[in-house]
Amino acid sequence: MPWSDRFDDPIPLPDGGQLVTLRDAATYITKLPKAAQHRQHWQMATRCLIGAAEGRDFLMHAHIGMLQALHADKPTPAGSSD
């Protein structure tokens, strides 16, 4: 699966942009500050992207990994029981 493969649904970004391909997602991660890139959730997203690009993992796993990483630092909504 090449880096140009598209997600089934674009991944919305906090700034209003979107990640459409594996390459878009990888570029997004590489533009993060180094300290952020080393956080566990971004490391996991990176592994999922590489796995999908190399054909060892599903594209959906990369999609989910990116969504989890993007939302990892958001506060839990009030009344949620996590």
C-alpha positions in Angstrom: 0.0 0.0 0.0 1.7 3.2 -1.0 1.9 6.5 0.9 -0.5 8.0 -1.6 -3.3 5.8 -0.5 -6.4 7.7 0.8 -8.2 7.2 4.0 -11.9 6.2 3.6 -12.8 9.4 5.4 -10.6 12.4 5.7 -9.2 13.1 9.1 -10.3 16.6 10.3 -7.6 18.7 11.9 -8.0 21.2 14.7 -7.2 24.1 12.4 -9.9 23.1 9.9 -7.7 21.2 7.5 -7.8 17.6 6.6 -5.5 14.6 6.3 -6.5 12.7 3.2 -3.6 10.3 2.5 -1.1 8.4 4.5 1.5 10.9 3.2 -0.6 13.8 4.6 -0.7 12.1 8.0 3.1 11.4 8.0 3.9 15.0 7.0 1.6 16.3 9.7 3.5 14.2 12.3 6.9 15.3 11.0 5.9 19.0 11.4 5.1 18.5 15.0 7.6 19.7 17.6 10.1 16.9 18.4 8.9 16.7 21.9 5.3 16.0 20.7 6.6 13.4 18.1 8.2 11.4 21.0 4.9 11.2 22.9 3.5 7.7 23.1 0.3 8.4 21.1 2.2 10.0 18.2 4.7 7.1 18.2 1.8 4.6 17.9 0.2 6.6 15.1 3.6 6.6 13.3 3.9 2.9 13.6 0.4 2.4 12.3 1.1 4.7 9.3 4.3 2.8 8.5 2.5 -0.5 8.8 -0.2 0.5 6.5 2.2 2.0 3.9 4.2 -1.2 3.9 1.1 -3.4 3.6 1.6 -5.0 7.0 -1.4 -3.3 8.6 -4.9 -2.1 7.6 -5.4 1.5 6.5 -8.2 1.7 9.1 -5.7 1.1 11.9 -3.6 4.1 10.6 -6.8 6.2 10.5 -7.7 5.2 14.1 -4.1 5.8 15.3 -4.2 9.3 13.9 -7.6 10.1 15.4 -6.4 8.8 18.8 -3.2 10.9 18.7 -5.0 14.0 17.6 -7.5 13.7 20.5 -5.1 12.4 23.1 -4.5 15.8 24.8 -8.1 16.9 24.8 -9.8 17.0 28.1 -12.5 14.4 28.9 -16.0 15.8 28.6 -17.8 16.6 31.8 -19.8 13.7 33.0 -17.7 11.1 31.1 -16.6 8.1 33.1 -13.2 7.2 31.7 
